[in-house]
Amino acid sequence: MAKQPVNKPDSPRSNVRVIGWCLAGVAGMFAFGFALVPLYDVFCDITGINGKTNGRYEATETSAADMNRTVKVQFLAQNGPDMPWVFRPVNRSVEVHPGEPTTVNFYAENPTGRDMVGQAVPSLSPSEGTLYFHKTECFCFNQQPLPAGQNTEMPLVFIVDPDLPDYITKLTLSYTLYDQGEPQAAVQNTTTNDNG
């Protein structure tokens, strides 16, 4: 009959090494989780993927509008999870001449019995258009307080850059509105990082 191999108990030193590697792995995953959002933002800024629009646009020089061309800009609005407001564009779409400032409004209504603050997050498609869509004024630049039972129209002023490639004839700007809590809690941070 063959002898059965005898398992030696692991030494305490090897157990400590395994635990150390596990803890280092957990710490590395935790650090990567924190770094993921800024890395994703940088990646989106460089590539224009995900339709993330730029912040406030400051015109450095005035360019003439291209009156020989029109671009259709469509507007969509939706609420984030647990956001009870009524939120929609006043006009579903507009035809614009590239280089021409255009103003549109979005309607918001707080049907609840409590004062609330909302924050809109934009996205543009096709993503190639994000480099050519400039917002000079936008309700998405700041948090929007709205008392209980009240409604408001929030303006958006934008310019479609005349350098927009000819093959892009339609842009779709979408906003998702998120609940930021009650005004007292939101007063400390009423201005965002121009994520608009």
C-alpha positions as CSV (number, residue, x, y, z in Angstrom):
1,M,0.0,0.0,0.0
2,A,1.3,3.5,-0.9
3,K,2.0,6.0,1.7
4,Q,-0.4,9.0,1.9
5,P,1.4,12.4,1.7
6,V,1.2,14.2,5.0
7,N,0.0,17.9,4.7
8,K,2.2,20.1,6.7
9,P,0.3,23.0,8.4
10,D,1.0,26.4,6.7
11,S,3.5,28.5,8.5
12,P,2.3,31.7,10.1
13,R,4.6,33.6,7.8
14,S,2.9,32.4,4.6
15,N,-0.6,33.2,6.0
16,V,0.6,36.8,6.8
17,R,1.9,37.1,3.2
18,V,-1.4,36.0,1.7
19,I,-3.4,38.3,3.9
20,G,-1.0,41.2,3.0
21,W,-1.5,40.5,-0.7
22,C,-5.3,40.4,-0.2
23,L,-5.3,43.7,1.7
24,A,-3.1,45.3,-1.0
25,G,-5.5,44.1,-3.7
26,V,-8.5,45.6,-1.8
27,A,-6.7,48.9,-1.3
28,G,-5.7,49.0,-5.0
29,M,-9.3,48.3,-6.1
30,F,-10.6,51.0,-3.7
31,A,-8.1,53.6,-5.1
32,F,-9.0,52.6,-8.7
33,G,-12.7,53.2,-7.9
34,F,-12.0,56.7,-6.7
35,A,-9.8,57.5,-9.7
36,L,-12.2,56.0,-12.2
37,V,-14.6,59.0,-12.4
38,P,-11.9,61.7,-13.0
39,L,-10.2,59.4,-15.6
40,Y,-13.5,58.8,-17.3
41,D,-14.2,62.6,-17.5
42,V,-10.7,63.2,-19.0
43,F,-11.3,60.4,-21.5
44,C,-14.7,61.9,-22.5
45,D,-13.2,65.4,-22.8
46,I,-10.5,64.1,-25.1
47,T,-12.6,61.9,-27.3
48,G,-16.0,63.5,-27.2
49,I,-17.5,60.2,-26.3
50,N,-20.7,60.0,-24.2
51,G,-21.9,63.3,-25.5
52,K,-20.8,65.2,-22.5
53,T,-21.0,68.9,-23.3
54,N,-18.5,71.5,-22.2
55,G,-19.2,74.2,-19.6
56,R,-19.9,77.9,-20.2
57,Y,-18.7,79.2,-23.5
58,E,-17.1,82.6,-23.7
59,A,-17.0,83.9,-27.3
60,T,-13.5,85.3,-28.0
61,E,-14.4,86.6,-31.4
62,T,-17.6,87.2,-33.2
63,S,-18.2,85.1,-36.3
64,A,-20.9,85.7,-38.8
65,A,-23.8,83.2,-38.9
66,D,-23.8,80.8,-41.8
67,M,-27.2,81.8,-43.3
68,N,-26.9,79.2,-46.1
69,R,-27.1,76.3,-43.7
70,T,-29.5,75.1,-41.0
71,V,-29.0,72.5,-38.3
72,K,-31.9,71.0,-36.5
73,V,-31.4,70.9,-32.7
74,Q,-33.8,68.6,-30.8
75,F,-34.4,68.7,-27.0
76,L,-35.2,65.9,-24.6
77,A,-35.8,66.0,-20.9
78,Q,-36.1,63.3,-18.3
79,N,-36.1,63.0,-14.6
80,G,-33.5,61.1,-12.6
81,P,-34.5,58.5,-10.0
82,D,-37.0,59.8,-7.4
83,M,-37.2,63.2,-9.0
84,P,-41.0,64.1,-8.9
85,W,-40.8,67.4,-10.9
86,V,-42.5,67.9,-14.3
87,F,-39.6,68.7,-16.6
88,R,-39.8,69.3,-20.4
89,P,-38.5,71.5,-23.2
90,V,-41.0,74.3,-24.2
91,N,-40.1,73.6,-27.8
92,R,-39.1,70.1,-28.9
93,S,-36.8,71.3,-31.6
94,V,-35.5,74.4,-33.4
95,E,-33.8,75.1,-36.8
96,V,-30.7,77.2,-36.3
97,H,-28.1,78.8,-38.5
98,P,-24.5,77.9,-37.3
99,G,-22.9,80.9,-35.6
100,E,-26.3,82.4,-34.6
101,P,-27.1,82.6,-30.8
102,T,-30.4,80.9,-30.0
103,T,-32.5,81.0,-26.9
104,V,-34.8,78.2,-25.8
105,N,-36.6,77.5,-22.5
106,F,-37.2,74.4,-20.4
107,Y,-40.3,74.1,-18.2
108,A,-40.0,72.9,-14.6
109,E,-42.7,72.4,-12.0
110,N,-42.4,71.2,-8.4
111,P,-45.8,69.5,-7.7
112,T,-44.7,68.3,-4.2
113,G,-45.5,69.9,-0.9
114,R,-41.9,70.7,-0.2
115,D,-39.3,73.1,-1.5
116,M,-36.7,71.3,-3.6
117,V,-33.5,71.9,-5.6
118,G,-32.8,70.3,-8.9
119,Q,-29.7,69.9,-11.0
120,A,-29.8,69.2,-14.7
121,V,-27.0,67.2,-16.4
122,P,-26.7,67.5,-20.2
123,S,-25.7,65.1,-22.9
124,L,-25.4,65.7,-26.7
125,S,-25.6,63.3,-29.6
126,P,-24.0,62.6,-31.9
127,S,-20.9,62.8,-29.7
128,E,-18.9,64.4,-32.5
129,G,-21.1,67.5,-32.2
130,T,-20.0,68.2,-28.6
131,L,-17.0,70.2,-29.8
132,Y,-19.3,72.5,-31.9
133,F,-22.2,73.0,-29.5
134,H,-21.5,76.0,-27.2
135,K,-23.7,77.1,-24.3
136,T,-23.3,80.7,-23.2
137,E,-26.1,80.6,-20.6
138,C,-27.7,77.5,-19.2
139,F,-29.8,76.5,-16.2
140,C,-27.5,73.4,-16.0
141,F,-24.6,75.6,-14.8
142,N,-26.3,76.1,-11.4
143,Q,-28.6,74.2,-9.1
144,Q,-32.2,75.3,-9.5
145,P,-34.3,75.9,-6.3
146,L,-38.1,75.6,-6.8
147,P,-40.6,76.2,-4.0
148,A,-43.4,73.7,-3.4
149,G,-46.2,73.9,-6.0
150,Q,-44.3,76.5,-8.1
151,N,-43.2,76.4,-11.8
152,T,-40.6,78.2,-13.8
153,E,-39.1,78.5,-17.3
154,M,-35.3,78.0,-17.4
155,P,-33.4,79.5,-20.3
156,L,-30.7,78.0,-22.4
157,V,-28.7,80.2,-24.8
158,F,-26.4,78.3,-27.3
159,I,-24.5,78.7,-30.5
160,V,-23.8,75.9,-33.0
161,D,-20.3,76.5,-34.3
162,P,-20.0,77.3,-38.0
163,D,-17.2,74.7,-38.2
164,L,-19.7,71.9,-37.5
165,P,-19.0,69.2,-40.1
166,D,-21.4,69.3,-43.0
167,Y,-22.5,65.7,-42.5
168,I,-24.0,66.6,-39.1
169,T,-27.4,68.0,-39.8
170,K,-29.1,67.2,-36.5
171,L,-28.1,67.5,-32.9
172,T,-30.0,66.1,-29.9
173,L,-29.5,67.8,-26.5
174,S,-30.8,65.7,-23.6
175,Y,-31.1,66.8,-20.0
176,T,-31.6,64.6,-17.0
177,L,-32.9,66.4,-13.9
178,Y,-31.7,65.1,-10.5
179,D,-33.1,65.8,-7.0
180,Q,-30.5,67.8,-4.9
181,G,-32.5,67.9,-1.7
182,E,-34.1,70.8,0.1
183,P,-32.8,74.4,-0.4
184,Q,-31.3,74.6,3.1
185,A,-29.0,71.7,2.4
186,A,-28.2,72.8,-1.1
187,V,-27.5,76.5,-0.3
188,Q,-23.8,75.7,0.6
189,N,-23.1,74.5,-3.0
190,T,-25.4,76.3,-5.4
191,T,-22.8,76.5,-8.2
192,T,-21.6,73.4,-9.9
193,N,-18.4,72.9,-11.8
194,D,-19.9,74.1,-15.0
195,N,-20.7,70.5,-16.0
196,G,-23.3,71.9,-18.4
